[in-house]
Amino acid sequence: MHPRLLFWVPALLRLGLVFLAAGVAWWLFGMVAGLSLALLITMTLLVVQLAYLHQLGEWLDHPHSSRLPDGWGSWTDVFARLYRLRRDDERNQNELAEWLARFRQAMHLLPEGVAIMDDVLFLEWCNPAAERHLGLTLEKDKGRRVTNLIRHPEFIDYIILGRYEQPLTLSFRGRKLVVQIIPFENRRQILVTHDATETERIEAMRRDFIANASHELRTPLTVVVGFLEIAMADPGMDERTRVAHLKLMTEQAQRMQRLIEDMLTLSRLESSDYPLKRERVDVKTLVEQVALDARALSNGRHTIDFTVDGPDVMGSLDELRSAFGNLATNAVRYTPEGGSIKLAWERGANDLRFSVADTGIGIDEQHISRLTERFYRVDKSRSRETQGTGLGLAIVKHVLLRHGGKLTISSQAGQGSVFTAVLPNTSLPG
C-alpha cells in the first residue's frame, strides 16, 4: 500500500467512527448529546496529539533510541521510523567512534610525527611522535600558531615560500628531522616529521667504515706492491735482501687476511641472514683453549692463568670462542712483558661472566666508551705494532648482543684493565 494511504485510511476511519458515535448519540439522546459527544471525542484526540507533540519535542532535545515513546495511531509509525533512524545513527556513531579510536591508536604508535593545522597554521592536533620531534605539548599548544612554537629559520622560510613539493631537512633539538607539509581539504594542512638521526648515524658509520677499511688495507697493499716493483726492477737482488722483502710482504699479506676475515665476521654477525644457532657449549674446554691460544701468542712473555667456576651455556661455540679469544689476545698484546693475565668464568648473582684481567698499560676513561667502535684505537702506532685489526672489540660486542649479553670495561691508565663478557641466565641449558 502507498505510504500516503497508510496515513489517510486509518485517519479517515477514526474520523468516521467519531461521526458514527455522534450520530448514534444524536439518534438515542438528541442533538445536544450527539454534538457534545463529538466535541468531547475531538478534544480528547486533540489533547492526545498535543501530548505526543510535546513528547516528540522533548525527545528531539535529547535524542536517544531508548527514550523514544511508543505512540498511538499514526504516531506509532512516526515514532517507529524515528526509532529506526536514530538506531542507525547511533550505530554509525559507534562505528565512527571505533574507527576514530583505532586511528588515534595507530597515530600514537606511528614513528612518524603527524600534526594537523588549519589554513592559518594554528595547531589542531598532533601525535606523540610529533610532540617528541618538535617539542610540542598538545594540551598546552593546541590552538597556537605553529610558527610561534617552532622557531627555526629554515622552517619559517619553508612555511613562507610554500614550496611543499619537496621535504625540508633540518637540525632541530639535537635531531636530524625531515619535515614536509601536505595540504588537504580546503582549510587544513598536515605537518609530517621523520626522525632521520639514526639513519644519518648509520650512514656516517658506513662512510667511516669504508674509509677506515680502505685506509687499513692501503698500507699493507702499498708495502706489497712496493716490494714487488723493487724485485721486478732489480732481478739481481741479493738473497738476504730478497728474503727480508718476502718476509715483510708475507707479514703485510697476513695482516690484510686478518683484516678481511674480521670484516667478514663482523658483517655476518650483523646480518639477519645468519640467525644464532644455539648449542650446548662446554665452557671449561672453551676457556682452556682460549688460554692455550693466549699462551702461544705470548710465547712465555706473560703469566697467564685461568679459572672455571660456572656452568655450561647454550650459544654458538664459534662465536663465543671468537669473543673470548679476542678479549684474551687483546690482553696479551697490550700487556708489557712480565705482566700477568687472568681469565675467569664464573656465575654472578644474576648472570654469567667471562672476565679477562691484565696488568697492562690501561686505558684513559675518555676512550672507554668508544673502544667497541670499528677501527677505533687508543694508540694507533702501538696497535700496528701488535698487529691488531681494530675490529676485535666490535666483534666481541656484536657476539654478546646476539647472545643477549653485554661487554663491560673497567680500566685506568697504567693500572691494567678488566674486560668482562656478561651473559644472561637465560643462556643456561634448560
Buried (B, 14 or more C-beta within 10 A) or exposed (E): EEEEEEBEEBEEEEEEEBEEBBEEBBEEEEEEBBEBBBEBBEEEBEEEBEEBEEBBEEBEEEEEBEEBBEBEBBBEBBBEEBBEEBEEEBEEEEEEEEEEEEEEEEBEEBEBBBBBBBEEBBBEEBBBBBBBBBEBEBEEBEEEBBBEBBEBEEBEEBBEEEEBEEBBBBEBEEBBBBBBBEEEEEEEBBBBBBBBBEEBEEEEEEEBBEEBBEEBBEEBBEBBEBBEEEBEEEEEBEEEEBEEBEEBBEEBBEBBEBBBEBBEBBEEBEEEEEEEEBEEBEBBEBBBBBBEBBBEBBEEBBBBEBEBEBBBBBBBBEBBBBBBBBBBBBBBBBBEEEBBBBBBBEEEEEBBBBBBBBBBBBBEEEBBEEBBBBBBBBEEEEBBEBEBBBBBBBBBBBBBEBBBBBBBBEBEBEEBBBBBBBBBBEBBEE
